[in-house]
Amino acid sequence: MAVNINTDDCIACGICVDECPQDALTVNDVCEVDADACIECGICVDACPQEALSL
């Protein structure tokens, strides 16, 4: 399993991408997660100003 992304709330700001220690996140129109790279550490969840990410 990996981080869940609420695409309705994501504003594609990129803060989560900058905070991810595994480089598991990318942003195009919304945040996207590479489930194979994600270790579910929660750093991106805490960093998201829109609360669009969850474990």
N, C-alpha and C positions, 0 to 999 in steps of 0.2 A: 504494500500500500504506500501511498505518497501523500503529499499535501493536497488538500482539496481547494479548488479555486472557484469562488463565486464570481462568475464572469459578468454578472449584472452589476456587482459592486466594484470590480477592478477598473481603475482608471489608467492603467498602463504607465504608472509613474516610474517604475524601475527600481524603487528602493529595495524591494525584496531580492532582486537580482544582485544588487551590490552587496547585500548582507549574506547571501548564501555561501557557506564555506565549501560546498561541493560543486558549485557552478551547475546546479540542477535546474535553474530557472532561466527562462528567456522571456522577452516581452516583444510582441508584435502588436496586434490590436488589443490583446489582453495578455496577462501572464500565462505562461505555459510551463508545466513541470515535466522533467525527464524522470519518470518513475524509477528507472533503473539506477539513477545517480542519487536520488533523494534518500537521505538517511533519517528523515522525520525528526530533525533536531529541534524544530520549532522557532528557529531564529527569524525566519522570514515571516512567520505568523505574528510574532511580537513586533516586527518592524513595520508591518503594513498599516498605513494611516487610515485606510478605508475598511479595515477588518474584513477583507475579502478572502483571506486565507485561513484555513483551519486544518487541524490534524484529525 
